[in-house]
């Protein structure tokens, strides 16, 4: 199935890239050569999918003995890994911070396969204080790490609709002492403002995805009204463009597939908010 949207100077096409059995509630992804890494917000595994051979490997990253299962972890207990980002040979999985159970960060070394856990409770408390975002509106869904600076994207799907970007200096996120919060206005559908669901850094631009979901809760799901792709200048944090890419999908992860002077191609994953262990990966092409 192919979806085409034309808006401003850009056109986008969206189509199915792969269907993967064994992965559910996909919320973040990163492509490294032929290996596509996928996380689910209710899973204790990092999934490694070979796009050439279609082989799937599950890497255990959560070692909580109180959990009866590592797939479809019950909502009150789930780590809510909404973020998968990369720098160098490291992958970083971050909990959304929406509840006290969701403050964990996991570092995974692609070379050594070593797993390190870090508690972000103090950092998240500091971010809430700086931004004046309360517990009901704090919900991180995207991150970029440049090596010496973190950008964390708050999804404004709570009652206060606080979309925004936290800018944090320093490499160790667990030792954050200061941060800045930049409030961000995103496009709306039927008077429902869209909210950040992920972001990726390419050269001097931040490409983000955002979904308009008819809910006033960071915890309860609502009706999906549509999704956008857009870009933000890395230095100024000003919106460059935005395009609607779907009227029904809730995309929650984005990673670069390829780029040339005429187009940029991404892979996207979708959280369908079901317990089915099946994920559809989409290919999105932006023509400039």
Buried (B, 14 or more C-beta within 10 A) or exposed (E): EEBEBEBEEBBBBBEEBBEBEBBBBBBBBBBEEEBBBBBBBBBBBBBBBEBEEEEBEBBEBBEEEEBEEBBBBEEEBBBBBBBBBBBEEBBBBBBBBBBEBBBBBBBBEBEEEEBEEBEBBEBBBBBBEBBEBEBBBBBBBBBBBEEEEBBBBBBBBBEEBBBBBBBBEEEEBEEBEEBEBBEBEBBBBEEBBBBBBBBBBEEEBBBBBBBBBBBBBBBEEBEBBBBBBBBBEBEEBEBEBBBBBBEEBBBBBBBBBEEEEEBBBBBBBBBBEEEEBEBBBBBBBBEE
